[in-house]
Amino acid sequence: MERKTKIKAEDGKQELVITREFDLPLELLFKAYAEPDIVEQWMGTKVLKLENKKHGSWQFETSDASGNVVFRANGTIHEFVPNRKITRTFEMDNTP
């Protein structure tokens, strides 16, 4: 599977715009983002919350092999248009 990623960052802003293109069927890609069991398998993280809808939110937690939480990530889903587009924020907690 080929991945194409573009990252845009502007000076003076605390914002990254990441655009990714995946070489696989859209239905499969969106299923991977929409179903918690698949998200956990794909990203190696625990899904605590996943509301794939406009103004929804998400929260993931990643632990080491001993079960210690390494970091938590969360954000708001601004757009979720099935098989077309996902726009979301990303924030990390519990980081050094």
mmCIF file of the C-alpha atoms, coordinates in Angstrom:
data_MODEL
# 
_entry.id   MODEL 
# 
loop_
_atom_site.group_PDB 
_atom_site.id 
_atom_site.type_symbol 
_atom_site.label_atom_id 
_atom_site.label_alt_id 
_atom_site.label_comp_id 
_atom_site.label_asym_id 
_atom_site.label_entity_id 
_atom_site.label_seq_id 
_atom_site.pdbx_PDB_ins_code 
_atom_site.Cartn_x 
_atom_site.Cartn_y 
_atom_site.Cartn_z 
_atom_site.occupancy 
_atom_site.B_iso_or_equiv 
_atom_site.pdbx_formal_charge 
_atom_site.auth_seq_id 
_atom_site.auth_comp_id 
_atom_site.auth_asym_id 
_atom_site.auth_atom_id 
_atom_site.pdbx_PDB_model_num 
ATOM 1  C CA . MET A 1 1  ? 0.000   0.000  0.000  1.00 0.00 ? 1  MET A CA 1 
ATOM 2  C CA . GLU A 1 2  ? 1.427   3.341  -1.028 1.00 0.00 ? 2  GLU A CA 1 
ATOM 3  C CA . ARG A 1 3  ? 0.854   6.342  1.254  1.00 0.00 ? 3  ARG A CA 1 
ATOM 4  C CA . LYS A 1 4  ? 1.203   9.920  0.153  1.00 0.00 ? 4  LYS A CA 1 
ATOM 5  C CA . THR A 1 5  ? 1.379   12.490 2.928  1.00 0.00 ? 5  THR A CA 1 
ATOM 6  C CA . LYS A 1 6  ? 1.557   16.265 2.636  1.00 0.00 ? 6  LYS A CA 1 
ATOM 7  C CA . ILE A 1 7  ? 2.203   18.485 5.647  1.00 0.00 ? 7  ILE A CA 1 
ATOM 8  C CA . LYS A 1 8  ? 1.603   22.222 5.607  1.00 0.00 ? 8  LYS A CA 1 
ATOM 9  C CA . ALA A 1 9  ? 2.868   24.437 8.445  1.00 0.00 ? 9  ALA A CA 1 
ATOM 10 C CA . GLU A 1 10 ? 2.833   28.215 8.506  1.00 0.00 ? 10 GLU A CA 1 
ATOM 11 C CA . ASP A 1 11 ? 5.262   30.336 10.528 1.00 0.00 ? 11 ASP A CA 1 
ATOM 12 C CA . GLY A 1 12 ? 3.722   31.782 13.673 1.00 0.00 ? 12 GLY A CA 1 
ATOM 13 C CA . LYS A 1 13 ? 0.805   29.328 13.812 1.00 0.00 ? 13 LYS A CA 1 
ATOM 14 C CA . GLN A 1 14 ? 0.343   26.339 16.092 1.00 0.00 ? 14 GLN A CA 1 
ATOM 15 C CA . GLU A 1 15 ? -1.327  24.394 13.338 1.00 0.00 ? 15 GLU A CA 1 
ATOM 16 C CA . LEU A 1 16 ? -0.370  21.602 10.983 1.00 0.00 ? 16 LEU A CA 1 
ATOM 17 C CA . VAL A 1 17 ? -2.522  20.583 8.056  1.00 0.00 ? 17 VAL A CA 1 
ATOM 18 C CA . ILE A 1 18 ? -1.851  16.965 7.147  1.00 0.00 ? 18 ILE A CA 1 
ATOM 19 C CA . THR A 1 19 ? -3.298  15.531 3.962  1.00 0.00 ? 19 THR A CA 1 
ATOM 20 C CA . ARG A 1 20 ? -2.957  11.812 3.356  1.00 0.00 ? 20 ARG A CA 1 
ATOM 21 C CA . GLU A 1 21 ? -3.738  9.741  0.313  1.00 0.00 ? 21 GLU A CA 1 
ATOM 22 C CA . PHE A 1 22 ? -4.002  5.973  0.641  1.00 0.00 ? 22 PHE A CA 1 
ATOM 23 C CA . ASP A 1 23 ? -3.906  3.456  -2.179 1.00 0.00 ? 23 ASP A CA 1 
ATOM 24 C CA . LEU A 1 24 ? -6.879  1.351  -1.082 1.00 0.00 ? 24 LEU A CA 1 
ATOM 25 C CA . PRO A 1 25 ? -10.673 1.459  -1.445 1.00 0.00 ? 25 PRO A CA 1 
ATOM 26 C CA . LEU A 1 26 ? -12.290 4.421  0.341  1.00 0.00 ? 26 LEU A CA 1 
ATOM 27 C CA . GLU A 1 27 ? -14.809 2.163  2.037  1.00 0.00 ? 27 GLU A CA 1 
ATOM 28 C CA . LEU A 1 28 ? -11.996 0.198  3.687  1.00 0.00 ? 28 LEU A CA 1 
ATOM 29 C CA . LEU A 1 29 ? -10.151 3.342  4.772  1.00 0.00 ? 29 LEU A CA 1 
ATOM 30 C CA . PHE A 1 30 ? -13.248 4.876  6.355  1.00 0.00 ? 30 PHE A CA 1 
ATOM 31 C CA . LYS A 1 31 ? -14.105 1.585  8.037  1.00 0.00 ? 31 LYS A CA 1 
ATOM 32 C CA . ALA A 1 32 ? -10.631 1.675  9.611  1.00 0.00 ? 32 ALA A CA 1 
ATOM 33 C CA . TYR A 1 33 ? -11.368 5.138  11.031 1.00 0.00 ? 33 TYR A CA 1 
ATOM 34 C CA . ALA A 1 34 ? -14.969 4.421  12.060 1.00 0.00 ? 34 ALA A CA 1 
ATOM 35 C CA . GLU A 1 35 ? -14.848 1.056  13.832 1.00 0.00 ? 35 GLU A CA 1 
ATOM 36 C CA . PRO A 1 36 ? -13.032 1.126  17.205 1.00 0.00 ? 36 PRO A CA 1 
ATOM 37 C CA . ASP A 1 37 ? -11.793 -2.488 16.961 1.00 0.00 ? 37 ASP A CA 1 
ATOM 38 C CA . ILE A 1 38 ? -10.129 -1.780 13.624 1.00 0.00 ? 38 ILE A CA 1 
ATOM 39 C CA . VAL A 1 39 ? -8.703  1.564  14.838 1.00 0.00 ? 39 VAL A CA 1 
ATOM 40 C CA . GLU A 1 40 ? -7.116  -0.246 17.789 1.00 0.00 ? 40 GLU A CA 1 
ATOM 41 C CA . GLN A 1 41 ? -5.627  -2.936 15.561 1.00 0.00 ? 41 GLN A CA 1 
ATOM 42 C CA . TRP A 1 42 ? -4.352  -0.473 12.940 1.00 0.00 ? 42 TRP A CA 1 
ATOM 43 C CA . MET A 1 43 ? -2.947  2.189  15.267 1.00 0.00 ? 43 MET A CA 1 
ATOM 44 C CA . GLY A 1 44 ? -1.943  0.005  18.216 1.00 0.00 ? 44 GLY A CA 1 
ATOM 45 C CA . THR A 1 45 ? -3.896  2.141  20.669 1.00 0.00 ? 45 THR A CA 1 
ATOM 46 C CA . LYS A 1 46 ? -6.968  1.800  22.892 1.00 0.00 ? 46 LYS A CA 1 
ATOM 47 C CA . VAL A 1 47 ? -10.057 3.706  21.759 1.00 0.00 ? 47 VAL A CA 1 
ATOM 48 C CA . LEU A 1 48 ? -11.696 5.370  24.760 1.00 0.00 ? 48 LEU A CA 1 
ATOM 49 C CA . LYS A 1 49 ? -14.143 7.446  22.732 1.00 0.00 ? 49 LYS A CA 1 
ATOM 50 C CA . LEU A 1 50 ? -14.930 7.740  19.028 1.00 0.00 ? 50 LEU A CA 1 
ATOM 51 C CA . GLU A 1 51 ? -17.823 9.871  17.781 1.00 0.00 ? 51 GLU A CA 1 
ATOM 52 C CA . ASN A 1 52 ? -17.446 10.054 14.010 1.00 0.00 ? 52 ASN A CA 1 
ATOM 53 C CA . LYS A 1 53 ? -19.816 12.927 13.328 1.00 0.00 ? 53 LYS A CA 1 
ATOM 54 C CA . LYS A 1 54 ? -19.711 16.702 13.020 1.00 0.00 ? 54 LYS A CA 1 
ATOM 55 C CA . HIS A 1 55 ? -18.825 18.151 16.449 1.00 0.00 ? 55 HIS A CA 1 
ATOM 56 C CA . GLY A 1 56 ? -18.019 14.650 17.702 1.00 0.00 ? 56 GLY A CA 1 
ATOM 57 C CA . SER A 1 57 ? -14.958 13.852 19.767 1.00 0.00 ? 57 SER A CA 1 
ATOM 58 C CA . TRP A 1 58 ? -12.397 11.103 20.067 1.00 0.00 ? 58 TRP A CA 1 
ATOM 59 C CA . GLN A 1 59 ? -9.916  9.929  22.705 1.00 0.00 ? 59 GLN A CA 1 
ATOM 60 C CA . PHE A 1 60 ? -7.198  7.285  22.367 1.00 0.00 ? 60 PHE A CA 1 
ATOM 61 C CA . GLU A 1 61 ? -4.750  5.917  24.937 1.00 0.00 ? 61 GLU A CA 1 
ATOM 62 C CA . THR A 1 62 ? -1.438  4.224  24.165 1.00 0.00 ? 62 THR A CA 1 
ATOM 63 C CA . SER A 1 63 ? 0.310   2.001  26.720 1.00 0.00 ? 63 SER A CA 1 
ATOM 64 C CA . ASP A 1 64 ? 3.621   0.178  26.846 1.00 0.00 ? 64 ASP A CA 1 
ATOM 65 C CA . ALA A 1 65 ? 3.973   -3.608 27.126 1.00 0.00 ? 65 ALA A CA 1 
ATOM 66 C CA . SER A 1 66 ? 3.646   -3.381 30.937 1.00 0.00 ? 66 SER A CA 1 
ATOM 67 C CA . GLY A 1 67 ? 0.346   -1.518 30.700 1.00 0.00 ? 67 GLY A CA 1 
ATOM 68 C CA . ASN A 1 68 ? 1.719   1.886  31.675 1.00 0.00 ? 68 ASN A CA 1 
ATOM 69 C CA . VAL A 1 69 ? 0.056   4.733  29.809 1.00 0.00 ? 69 VAL A CA 1 
ATOM 70 C CA . VAL A 1 70 ? 2.600   6.358  27.486 1.00 0.00 ? 70 VAL A CA 1 
ATOM 71 C CA . PHE A 1 71 ? 0.272   9.072  26.200 1.00 0.00 ? 71 PHE A CA 1 
ATOM 72 C CA . ARG A 1 72 ? -3.320  10.002 25.578 1.00 0.00 ? 72 ARG A CA 1 
ATOM 73 C CA . ALA A 1 73 ? -4.541  11.793 22.486 1.00 0.00 ? 73 ALA A CA 1 
ATOM 74 C CA . ASN A 1 74 ? -7.877  13.458 21.904 1.00 0.00 ? 74 ASN A CA 1 
ATOM 75 C CA . GLY A 1 75 ? -9.638  15.929 19.695 1.00 0.00 ? 75 GLY A CA 1 
ATOM 76 C CA . THR A 1 76 ? -12.768 17.182 18.010 1.00 0.00 ? 76 THR A CA 1 
ATOM 77 C CA . ILE A 1 77 ? -14.147 15.909 14.740 1.00 0.00 ? 77 ILE A CA 1 
ATOM 78 C CA . HIS A 1 78 ? -15.144 18.937 12.689 1.00 0.00 ? 78 HIS A CA 1 
ATOM 79 C CA . GLU A 1 79 ? -16.147 17.041 9.554  1.00 0.00 ? 79 GLU A CA 1 
ATOM 80 C CA . PHE A 1 80 ? -16.852 13.391 8.911  1.00 0.00 ? 80 PHE A CA 1 
ATOM 81 C CA . VAL A 1 81 ? -18.223 12.794 5.444  1.00 0.00 ? 81 VAL A CA 1 
ATOM 82 C CA . PRO A 1 82 ? -18.238 9.008  4.887  1.00 0.00 ? 82 PRO A CA 1 
ATOM 83 C CA . ASN A 1 83 ? -16.013 7.876  2.047  1.00 0.00 ? 83 ASN A CA 1 
ATOM 84 C CA . ARG A 1 84 ? -14.931 11.462 1.366  1.00 0.00 ? 84 ARG A CA 1 
ATOM 85 C CA . LYS A 1 85 ? -13.356 13.530 4.155  1.00 0.00 ? 85 LYS A CA 1 
ATOM 86 C CA . ILE A 1 86 ? -12.325 13.638 7.825  1.00 0.00 ? 86 ILE A CA 1 
ATOM 87 C CA . THR A 1 87 ? -11.299 16.891 9.504  1.00 0.00 ? 87 THR A CA 1 
ATOM 88 C CA . ARG A 1 88 ? -10.250 16.621 13.134 1.00 0.00 ? 88 ARG A CA 1 
ATOM 89 C CA . THR A 1 89 ? -8.024  18.182 15.744 1.00 0.00 ? 89 THR A CA 1 
ATOM 90 C CA . PHE A 1 90 ? -5.271  16.282 17.565 1.00 0.00 ? 90 PHE A CA 1 
ATOM 91 C CA . GLU A 1 91 ? -3.943  17.031 21.048 1.00 0.00 ? 91 GLU A CA 1 
ATOM 92 C CA . MET A 1 92 ? -1.638  14.921 23.203 1.00 0.00 ? 92 MET A CA 1 
ATOM 93 C CA . ASP A 1 93 ? -1.750  14.599 26.993 1.00 0.00 ? 93 ASP A CA 1 
ATOM 94 C CA . ASN A 1 94 ? 0.666   12.873 29.351 1.00 0.00 ? 94 ASN A CA 1 
ATOM 95 C CA . THR A 1 95 ? 3.790   13.634 27.324 1.00 0.00 ? 95 THR A CA 1 
ATOM 96 C CA . PRO A 1 96 ? 7.171   14.724 28.681 1.00 0.00 ? 96 PRO A CA 1 
# 
